[in-house]
């Protein structure tokens, strides 16, 4: 505060009017609105979202592969061939 001049002579430094308003700097917004929270993500948020999406995609593909293999195996058994027998 000592760096600001005492303009009115009361012994207390006066803060210039310039500092009374916002100047395109970071503004804290305590809103829980989901749109406002994800509107301007930083690079770390984008990377985390990408990793999560890739993980979800891998799980879905793994489940589809397992289901396809199970369906294929049950289809062989229903056709009359038993395990270990030659057709």
QUIFENDA-V703367 format. One record per run of one state. SS is the DSSP state (h for helix, s for strand, l for the rest). FROM is the first residue (numbers start at 1). TO is the last residue. Records with the same first field share a line. If there is no record, write none. Layout:
SS->FROM-TO / FROM-TO
//
This chain:
l->1-16 / 21-33 / 39-42 / 79-87
h->17-20 / 34-38 / 43-78
//
